[in-house]
Amino acid sequence: MDHLLAIKVFCRVVETGTFSRAADLLDMPKSTVTKLVQELEAHLRLKLLHRTTRRVTVTMEGAAYYERTTKLLHELEDIESNISNEQSTPRGRLKVDMASAIANFIVLPALPSFMQLYPEIQLEVGVSDTDIDLLSDNVDCVIRGGELSDTSLIAKRIAELTFVTCAAPAYLQHFGTPQMPEELSTKHRIIYYRSRKTNRLMPLRFSGAQHSMEIQQQSCPLSVNDSTAQLTATLSGLGISQLPQFMAQPYIDSGKLQLLLPHWQRPAFPLYLIYPPNRHLSGRLRAFTDWVMQTFQPYRPY
């Protein structure tokens, strides 16, 4: 038995909850994963996992073994990283996840500079707006917006995104230009963003000199669950949207979109880079974190 490999495989099974998922992430046959865990249990003379046809759960002894061995694995990564000089020359696979708009409008256009600085990092960019289990999905970090629900994760605030209310000129020619937020309730079509997490419509929010308000119509002719699709729908003249300014501003400048209600602002939207507290902050993750902080600097008012 390759003792170290068996420990790594056992930890991945614990984190993913299934032998199949662990095998996929480790790129090895499921039979090999099963055999290594069985050999590890035989070596320790302990049952580490309870197996059923549907799921795998950790025994009390297995949980204690996982807690101690995962720390040792991280320490081993530190040692190997220092010896191989990985901190000064980051290398290896780095898996990140972010929303479509963040990827397409900010990160991917700026990525040539990162790849030039760190040519030995193999970056895997996932594009989604859904919750991800960083451990079970083997993701190193995610970029997410809004209030944080999991306080156990490490989060770095990288930006404060501003929003603008806008519509295509063709839409405004047909329906008129609103002068006050209240007009949106009855006289206009709104393109709502629908949360993939909750399936709820996100109301339009406005803050003025005197008070704040939310606009959400009883009838919703169109909603989308992706900001890029919301932009496309707005450009097509389908209605009025609140969009991140970094997405809408080029089209406002070119005249393809028109800024509405400029004296009414939506509260800023915090954006975070998030990674697990027990994730080894490798040279490649530290390099990506530093690059992200620099890339998003124009979107921070502080």
C-alpha positions as CSV (number, residue, x, y, z in Angstrom):
1,M,0.0,0.0,0.0
2,D,1.1,3.5,-0.8
3,H,0.4,4.9,2.6
4,L,0.5,8.6,1.7
5,L,-1.6,8.1,-1.3
6,A,-4.1,6.1,0.7
7,I,-4.4,9.0,3.2
8,K,-4.9,11.5,0.4
9,V,-7.6,9.3,-1.1
10,F,-9.4,8.8,2.2
11,C,-9.4,12.6,2.8
12,R,-10.9,13.2,-0.6
13,V,-13.6,10.6,0.0
14,V,-14.5,12.4,3.3
15,E,-14.6,15.8,1.5
16,T,-16.7,14.6,-1.4
17,G,-19.0,12.2,0.4
18,T,-18.7,9.5,-2.3
19,F,-16.1,7.1,-3.7
20,S,-17.2,7.9,-7.3
21,R,-16.8,11.7,-6.9
22,A,-13.4,11.2,-5.2
23,A,-12.3,9.0,-8.0
24,D,-13.3,11.6,-10.6
25,L,-11.4,14.4,-8.9
26,L,-8.4,12.2,-8.3
27,D,-8.5,10.9,-11.9
28,M,-8.3,7.3,-10.9
29,P,-10.6,4.2,-11.1
30,K,-13.2,3.9,-8.4
31,S,-12.0,0.4,-7.7
32,T,-8.5,1.8,-6.9
33,V,-10.0,4.4,-4.5
34,T,-12.0,1.7,-2.7
35,K,-9.0,-0.6,-2.5
36,L,-6.8,2.1,-1.0
37,V,-9.3,3.0,1.7
38,Q,-9.8,-0.7,2.5
39,E,-6.1,-1.2,2.8
40,L,-5.8,1.9,5.0
41,E,-8.6,0.6,7.3
42,A,-6.8,-2.8,7.5
43,H,-3.5,-1.2,8.3
44,L,-5.1,0.9,11.1
45,R,-7.4,-1.9,12.2
46,L,-10.2,0.7,12.3
47,K,-13.4,1.3,10.4
48,L,-13.0,4.8,9.0
49,L,-16.2,5.0,6.8
50,H,-19.7,3.7,6.8
51,R,-20.8,2.7,3.3
52,T,-24.3,2.4,1.9
53,T,-25.5,2.3,-1.7
54,R,-26.3,6.0,-1.6
55,R,-23.7,7.7,0.5
56,V,-20.6,7.5,2.6
57,T,-20.5,8.7,6.2
58,V,-17.5,9.1,8.5
59,T,-17.1,7.1,11.7
60,M,-16.1,8.8,14.9
61,E,-12.6,7.3,14.5
62,G,-12.6,8.3,10.8
63,A,-13.5,11.9,11.7
64,A,-10.6,12.2,14.2
65,Y,-8.2,10.5,11.7
66,Y,-9.3,12.9,9.0
67,E,-8.9,16.0,11.2
68,R,-5.3,15.1,12.0
69,T,-4.1,13.8,8.7
70,T,-5.5,16.7,6.7
71,K,-3.4,19.0,8.8
72,L,-0.4,16.9,8.1
73,L,-1.1,16.9,4.4
74,H,-1.2,20.7,4.4
75,E,2.0,20.9,6.3
76,L,3.6,18.5,3.8
77,E,2.4,20.8,1.0
78,D,4.1,23.7,2.8
79,I,7.3,21.8,3.0
80,E,7.3,20.7,-0.6
81,S,6.3,24.1,-1.8
82,N,9.2,25.7,0.0
83,I,11.7,23.1,-1.2
84,S,10.5,23.3,-4.8
85,N,10.6,27.1,-4.7
86,E,6.9,27.1,-5.7
87,Q,6.3,30.3,-3.7
88,S,8.7,32.3,-6.0
89,T,7.6,30.4,-9.1
90,P,4.0,29.4,-8.7
91,R,3.0,26.4,-10.7
92,G,0.3,23.7,-10.9
93,R,-3.5,23.6,-11.3
94,L,-5.7,26.3,-9.8
95,K,-9.5,25.9,-10.0
96,V,-11.6,29.0,-9.5
97,D,-15.3,29.8,-10.0
98,M,-17.2,33.1,-10.6
99,A,-20.3,34.6,-12.1
100,S,-20.7,35.0,-15.9
101,A,-20.6,38.8,-15.8
102,I,-17.5,38.9,-13.6
103,A,-15.7,36.3,-15.9
104,N,-16.7,37.8,-19.2
105,F,-16.4,41.6,-18.5
106,I,-13.5,41.8,-15.9
107,V,-11.5,38.7,-15.3
108,L,-11.1,37.1,-18.7
109,P,-10.2,40.3,-20.5
110,A,-7.5,41.0,-17.9
111,L,-6.3,37.4,-17.8
112,P,-3.4,37.8,-20.4
113,S,-1.4,39.7,-17.7
114,F,-1.9,36.9,-15.2
115,M,-0.8,34.2,-17.7
116,Q,2.2,36.3,-18.7
117,L,3.2,36.6,-15.0
118,Y,2.6,33.0,-14.1
119,P,3.0,30.8,-17.2
120,E,3.3,27.6,-15.1
121,I,-0.1,27.9,-13.5
122,Q,-2.9,25.9,-15.2
123,L,-6.0,28.0,-14.5
124,E,-9.5,26.3,-14.6
125,V,-12.2,28.9,-14.6
126,G,-15.7,27.8,-13.8
127,V,-18.6,30.1,-14.6
128,S,-21.7,29.9,-12.4
129,D,-23.8,31.8,-10.0
130,T,-24.8,28.8,-7.8
131,D,-23.5,27.8,-4.4
132,I,-20.4,25.6,-4.6
133,D,-19.0,23.3,-1.9
134,L,-15.3,24.3,-2.2
135,L,-14.0,21.1,-0.7
136,S,-16.3,18.5,-2.4
137,D,-16.0,20.3,-5.7
138,N,-12.2,20.7,-5.2
139,V,-12.4,24.4,-6.0
140,D,-9.5,26.6,-4.7
141,C,-11.5,29.8,-4.5
142,V,-14.6,31.6,-5.8
143,I,-15.6,35.1,-6.5
144,R,-19.1,35.9,-5.2
145,G,-21.2,38.9,-4.4
146,G,-23.7,39.9,-1.8
147,E,-23.9,39.1,1.9
148,L,-21.9,36.1,3.1
149,S,-24.0,33.2,4.5
150,D,-21.1,30.9,5.5
151,T,-19.0,32.7,8.1
152,S,-16.6,29.7,8.3
153,L,-15.0,30.7,5.0
154,I,-12.2,33.2,4.5
155,A,-13.4,36.1,2.5
156,K,-11.5,39.1,1.1
157,R,-13.6,42.0,-0.1
158,I,-12.3,42.9,-3.5
159,A,-14.8,45.4,-4.8
160,E,-18.0,47.5,-4.3
161,L,-20.0,47.2,-7.5
162,T,-22.3,50.1,-8.5
163,F,-25.5,49.6,-10.5
164,V,-27.2,51.8,-13.0
165,T,-30.8,51.8,-14.3
166,C,-31.0,51.8,-18.0
167,A,-32.9,50.9,-21.2
168,A,-32.5,50.9,-24.9
169,P,-33.5,54.0,-26.9
170,A,-36.0,52.0,-28.9
171,Y,-37.8,50.9,-25.7
172,L,-37.9,54.5,-24.4
173,Q,-39.3,55.8,-27.7
174,H,-42.2,53.3,-27.4
175,F,-42.9,53.5,-23.6
176,G,-41.5,56.9,-22.6
177,T,-38.7,57.9,-20.2
178,P,-39.5,57.6,-16.5
179,Q,-38.7,60.6,-14.3
180,M,-39.4,58.9,-10.9
181,P,-38.9,55.3,-9.7
182,E,-42.7,55.1,-8.9
183,E,-43.5,55.2,-12.6
184,L,-41.8,51.8,-13.1
185,S,-44.5,50.1,-11.1
186,T,-47.3,50.5,-13.6
187,K,-46.1,52.2,-16.8
188,H,-43.0,50.1,-17.8
189,R,-41.7,46.7,-18.4
190,I,-38.9,45.6,-16.1
191,I,-36.4,42.9,-16.8
192,Y,-35.8,41.2,-13.5
193,Y,-32.8,39.2,-12.4
194,R,-33.9,35.9,-10.9
195,S,-31.6,34.3,-8.3
196,R,-30.5,30.8,-9.1
197,K,-30.0,30.1,-5.4
198,T,-33.6,31.0,-4.3
199,N,-35.5,31.4,-7.6
200,R,-36.7,34.8,-6.3
201,L,-36.9,37.9,-8.3
202,M,-34.5,40.7,-7.3
203,P,-36.5,44.0,-7.0
204,L,-35.2,47.2,-8.4
205,R,-33.8,49.2,-5.4
206,F,-33.4,53.0,-5.3
207,S,-31.9,55.4,-2.7
208,G,-32.5,59.1,-3.1
209,A,-31.8,62.2,-1.0
210,Q,-34.9,61.7,1.2
211,H,-35.8,58.0,1.2
212,S,-35.3,54.5,-0.3
213,M,-37.7,52.2,-2.1
214,E,-38.0,48.9,-3.9
215,I,-39.9,48.3,-7.1
216,Q,-41.4,44.9,-7.8
217,Q,-44.3,44.5,-10.1
218,Q,-47.1,42.0,-9.5
219,S,-46.8,40.7,-13.1
220,C,-43.4,39.9,-14.5
221,P,-43.2,39.6,-18.3
222,L,-39.5,38.6,-18.3
223,S,-36.9,37.5,-15.9
224,V,-33.4,36.0,-16.4
225,N,-31.0,34.2,-14.0
226,D,-27.8,35.5,-15.7
227,S,-26.5,39.1,-15.8
228,T,-25.1,38.7,-19.3
229,A,-28.5,37.6,-20.6
230,Q,-30.1,40.5,-18.7
231,L,-27.8,42.9,-20.6
232,T,-28.7,41.3,-23.9
233,A,-32.4,41.5,-23.2
234,T,-32.0,45.2,-22.3
235,L,-30.1,46.0,-25.4
236,S,-32.8,44.3,-27.4
237,G,-35.4,46.8,-26.1
238,L,-37.3,44.3,-24.0
239,G,-37.5,46.6,-20.9
240,I,-35.7,48.5,-18.1
241,S,-33.0,46.9,-16.0
242,Q,-30.6,47.6,-13.2
243,L,-27.2,46.4,-14.3
244,P,-23.7,46.5,-12.9
245,Q,-22.1,49.7,-14.2
246,F,-19.0,47.9,-15.5
247,M,-21.4,46.0,-17.9
248,A,-23.6,48.8,-18.9
249,Q,-21.2,51.8,-19.2
250,P,-19.7,51.0,-22.6
251,Y,-23.2,50.7,-24.1
252,I,-24.3,54.0,-22.4
253,D,-21.2,55.7,-23.8
254,S,-22.0,54.4,-27.3
255,G,-25.6,55.4,-27.1
256,K,-26.9,51.8,-27.3
257,L,-28.3,52.2,-23.7
258,Q,-29.6,55.3,-22.0
259,L,-29.0,56.0,-18.3
260,L,-32.2,56.5,-16.3
261,L,-33.0,58.1,-13.0
262,P,-29.4,59.3,-12.3
263,H,-30.3,60.9,-9.0
264,W,-31.6,57.6,-7.6
265,Q,-28.8,55.1,-6.9
266,R,-29.0,51.4,-5.9
267,P,-26.9,50.5,-2.9
268,A,-23.4,49.2,-3.7
269,F,-23.0,45.4,-4.0
270,P,-20.0,43.9,-2.2
271,L,-17.8,41.4,-4.0
272,Y,-15.6,38.8,-2.3
273,L,-12.9,36.3,-3.1
274,I,-13.6,33.3,-0.9
275,Y,-11.6,30.2,0.0
276,P,-11.8,27.5,2.7
277,P,-10.1,28.1,6.1
278,N,-8.2,24.8,5.9
279,R,-7.1,25.3,2.2
280,H,-3.4,25.6,2.0
281,L,-2.6,29.1,0.7
282,S,-0.2,27.9,-2.0
283,G,2.0,30.1,-4.1
284,R,-0.4,29.9,-7.0
285,L,-3.5,30.8,-4.9
286,R,-1.6,33.6,-3.3
287,A,-0.5,34.8,-6.7
288,F,-4.1,34.7,-8.0
289,T,-5.4,36.5,-4.9
290,D,-2.9,39.3,-5.3
291,W,-3.7,39.6,-9.0
292,V,-7.4,39.7,-8.3
293,M,-7.0,42.5,-5.7
294,Q,-5.0,44.5,-8.2
295,T,-7.4,43.8,-11.1
296,F,-10.5,44.9,-9.1
297,Q,-8.8,48.0,-7.6
298,P,-10.8,50.3,-10.0
299,Y,-14.0,48.9,-8.5
300,R,-13.1,49.8,-4.9
301,P,-14.1,53.3,-3.6
302,Y,-11.8,52.9,-0.6
